[in-house]
């Protein structure tokens, strides 16, 4: 079996901080510096499958992860989804992998990556890729994303209904097969309704993940970050602005910026394979991350 023809996949469970079970899929052979991929709020690890296959086909291990409170991973029994707690989860995972990782994070996943890289250093994260993610996000864009979360609190009668509302909130029409693609991102509860497969208490302000205290915490924490960093901006994003990107680059001057043409903020859920080209080109420019 060759990686170029068949990419092996394996379901795996990591132990996060406090022993919480974190669900992952391992793609490809266990060689090179692993690439661990986190989605945004409300997304599961399956959203990254296409990009993970591309990475694995190069001979490198790719790991897609349901972070705490998402998908099949454990919810937080104490309700703690703060940046420090999630950074502790990532550090625990890296200890089990046995070597530093490259972390790829979209939206909230990128901010979790900034937190972990800043708190735990290059022995945990040796390279960081932010997919349309900066601390100082555009408030209107965040409001647009939050509208989708709020709309789904009561659940949906069918997956088609969920797909239609998600597309409507993005200003688009549902694509063929969109409902079936949502199946792994949703769960059917005993009342028969479909709900997003994540703990919606994430939106509670006490976690300090929002644009106020959360942004201030990241601004205080990330100065001094020395690892290679890439910001992959989505051309049509309403979340990452020129000002937000410039503010982060002022703090992390080594950060490279690439624009993914035609992409919107929800790239991971739309067509993350086009992001794989940008990522693989960046990795090729950084042989120290091989």
Order of alpha helices (4+ residues) and beta strands (2+ residues): beta-beta-beta-alpha-beta-alpha-beta-alpha-beta-alpha-alpha-alpha-beta-beta-alpha-beta-alpha-beta-alpha-alpha
